[in-house]
Every structure is written in C-alpha cells, then in structure tokens.
Amino acid sequence: SDEAKADLTLSAPMEGELIALSDVADEAFSSGALGPGVAVSPAPGAVVVAPCDGKVTVAFPTGHAYGLKSASGVQILIHIGMDTVKLDGKGFTPRVSKGDIVKRGDVLAEVDWDVIREAGYDTITPMVVTNKKKFGEITPAAPGPVTIGQTVVTVAPKEA
C-alpha cells in the first residue's frame, strides 16, 4: 500500500546542503561501515529534526547524536558534526530523550554551529540506516540544497 511505502522514506534531518556519504571526512561514515545514508552540511541556524515518525532509541547526554527507530522498523543514526562528542555537550541543546515518540519534523536538538566551528570541528551531519540487512535497496537522494520534510533517503522493503 502507499501508506507503507511512505513510511519507508526519510526526510532531511535539517535544512542545508545534501552531500554524498562518501564525501564525509570520517571513514566510519564514508566507507559505509555504519550503514548507507546521506549527510547534510547545515544552513545557518538549522535545527536537527526527526526524519520520520518513530521512537528515540539513543540520545547521548552530550546531545551530539541520536538514534531513532521508525514506525516501520528502520533504525537511523544522526551524528551532528564530526568528533563532536569531544565538545561534551557544548553548543548542543537536546529537545528529546531516549524513549520519546516523535513525528517527522519534530525537533531533536538545537545546535550552535558557531561553537562547533570555533572548536575546529566539521559541522557535516551524517544520517545512516544502521539495520540495512532488514530492508531492500536503500537509495540516497542526489546532492543539492534540502529543506526539512524533503525526502533524502528511500528505503525499499525486503523482497519476499
């Protein structure tokens, strides 16, 4: 059904410039080791939002990374910036906690991108599907400007 199909799309986690995961400086992401997906270079003042309806499964106390499980079982990791765990929460204002139910577009975190930049870290934010084996083909959108709500990853159901 169309409803099930719509449920497998992931929207941009923030406004900005969509880039290929392979162009991310961190090899854990660029190599695809953590799963397929995309990355976004944030627009000024961008907030990080849920890419789908689902549940927050991971919310680091440092506010820099979030795990979600969509209603259809897609597990997603959003990692805000590179090596930003070292900021120990500085610049991050989490808006969700582990166990929270979220809707597509709900704010996960507010971020002071200047704090990240001034500390010398990259603001590029990967979003990957961590349980790809449960699904069929996972297709990232082409690089370019993206806004919140725009589909950036399409997940196909596993062939029977």
Secondary structure per residue as TSV (DSSP state, phi and psi in degrees):
chain	resnum	aa	ss	phi	psi
A	1	S	-	360.0	159.1
A	2	D	H	-63.0	-34.0
A	3	E	H	-63.1	-46.3
A	4	A	H	-62.8	-37.7
A	5	K	H	-66.1	-44.8
A	6	A	H	-60.9	-33.4
A	7	D	T	-66.5	-19.3
A	8	L	T	-93.8	5.3
A	9	T	E	-94.0	146.4
A	10	L	E	-114.8	131.2
A	11	S	E	-90.3	165.3
A	12	A	-	-58.1	133.4
A	13	P	S	-77.7	-5.9
A	14	M	S	-169.3	166.4
A	15	E	S	-79.0	142.3
A	16	G	E	159.8	-147.7
A	17	E	E	-113.1	119.0
A	18	L	E	-74.8	131.3
A	19	I	E	-127.1	157.4
A	20	A	E	-67.9	141.4
A	21	L	G	-57.8	-33.8
A	22	S	G	-65.1	-15.5
A	23	D	G	-92.9	2.5
A	24	V	-	-78.1	138.2
A	25	A	S	-65.7	-27.7
A	26	D	-	-83.3	120.1
A	27	E	H	-64.2	-29.8
A	28	A	H	-57.5	-34.7
A	29	F	H	-87.7	-50.3
A	30	S	H	-63.0	-29.9
A	31	S	T	-78.4	-13.2
A	32	G	S	84.6	5.2
A	33	A	T	-58.1	-35.4
A	34	L	T	-88.2	-7.1
A	35	G	-	126.0	163.5
A	36	P	S	-75.6	158.2
A	37	G	E	166.5	-147.9
A	38	V	E	-142.3	176.3
A	39	A	E	-138.3	153.8
A	40	V	E	-126.5	131.7
A	41	S	E	-90.7	116.1
A	42	P	E	-67.8	143.9
A	43	A	-	-73.2	156.9
A	44	P	T	-55.4	132.7
A	45	G	T	75.5	8.8
A	46	A	-	-62.3	139.7
A	47	V	E	-106.2	153.5
A	48	V	E	-95.1	126.4
A	49	V	E	-123.6	162.9
A	50	A	-	-68.1	131.5
A	51	P	S	-82.3	-3.2
A	52	C	S	-165.3	171.7
A	53	D	S	-76.8	141.2
A	54	G	E	169.2	-154.5
A	55	K	E	-127.2	140.9
A	56	V	E	-77.6	116.1
A	57	T	E	-99.5	-24.7
A	58	V	E	-139.4	130.3
A	59	A	E	-141.3	101.9
A	60	F	-	-64.0	140.7
A	61	P	T	-59.5	-25.0
A	62	T	T	-77.4	-7.9
A	63	G	S	75.9	3.0
A	64	H	S	-92.9	-9.1
A	65	A	E	-149.4	145.5
A	66	Y	E	-137.2	138.2
A	67	G	E	-112.0	139.2
A	68	L	E	-132.7	152.2
A	69	K	E	-121.1	119.5
A	70	S	E	-73.4	164.0
A	71	A	T	-56.3	-27.2
A	72	S	T	-97.0	10.3
A	73	G	S	93.6	4.3
A	74	V	-	-76.5	126.8
A	75	Q	E	-98.1	130.0
A	76	I	E	-126.6	138.7
A	77	L	E	-117.0	127.8
A	78	I	E	-114.2	119.9
A	79	H	E	-114.9	110.7
A	80	I	-	-81.2	106.5
A	81	G	S	76.9	176.1
A	82	M	S	-107.2	131.4
A	83	D	S	60.8	19.6
A	84	T	G	-73.5	-8.5
A	85	V	G	-58.1	-29.6
A	86	K	G	-67.6	-16.5
A	87	L	G	-77.0	-12.0
A	88	D	T	53.0	41.1
A	89	G	T	95.3	-13.2
A	90	K	T	-65.8	125.8
A	91	G	T	93.3	-8.3
A	92	F	E	-113.0	132.7
A	93	T	E	-121.2	95.6
A	94	P	E	-65.1	142.0
A	95	R	-	-116.2	1.1
A	96	V	-	-136.8	162.1
A	97	S	-	-126.1	163.6
A	98	K	T	-56.8	134.8
A	99	G	T	96.1	-14.1
A	100	D	-	-66.0	141.9
A	101	I	E	-92.5	129.1
A	102	V	E	-124.7	155.4
A	103	K	-	-106.1	154.1
A	104	R	T	-50.4	127.3
A	105	G	T	95.4	-12.0
A	106	D	-	-65.2	143.1
A	107	V	E	-72.8	126.4
A	108	L	E	-91.8	-40.1
A	109	A	E	-158.6	149.5
A	110	E	E	-104.1	142.5
A	111	V	E	-132.1	134.9
A	112	D	-	-93.9	93.6
A	113	W	H	-61.4	-30.0
A	114	D	H	-65.5	-37.3
A	115	V	H	-60.1	-43.4
A	116	I	H	-64.3	-47.7
A	117	R	H	-62.2	-45.8
A	118	E	H	-64.2	-26.6
A	119	A	T	-81.9	-2.8
A	120	G	T	89.5	16.2
A	121	Y	-	-102.9	152.7
A	122	D	-	-77.1	137.0
A	123	T	-	-90.0	-3.7
A	124	I	-	-59.1	132.6
A	125	T	E	-118.4	104.1
A	126	P	E	-75.6	150.0
A	127	M	E	-133.1	116.0
A	128	V	E	-125.9	154.8
A	129	V	E	-93.6	117.6
A	130	T	S	-92.7	-8.5
A	131	N	-	-123.0	49.9
A	132	K	G	-58.8	-26.0
A	133	K	G	-62.5	-20.8
A	134	K	G	-82.9	-4.1
A	135	F	E	-128.9	174.0
A	136	G	E	-85.3	-139.0
A	137	E	E	-68.0	140.5
A	138	I	E	-118.3	115.7
A	139	T	E	-114.1	115.6
A	140	P	E	-78.5	150.8
A	141	A	-	-73.8	162.8
A	142	A	-	-69.6	146.7
A	143	P	S	-58.0	152.3
A	144	G	E	149.4	179.6
A	145	P	E	-64.7	139.8
A	146	V	E	-133.4	151.8
A	147	T	-	-121.9	162.2
A	148	I	T	-58.1	135.4
A	149	G	T	96.2	-17.2
A	150	Q	-	-77.0	133.4
A	151	T	E	-69.1	127.5
A	152	V	E	-119.9	-16.7
A	153	V	E	-140.3	131.4
A	154	T	E	-113.9	125.8
A	155	V	E	-108.6	125.0
A	156	A	E	-91.2	143.8
A	157	P	E	-65.3	155.1
A	158	K	-	-67.7	138.6
A	159	E	-	-66.2	139.0
A	160	A	-	-68.0	360.0
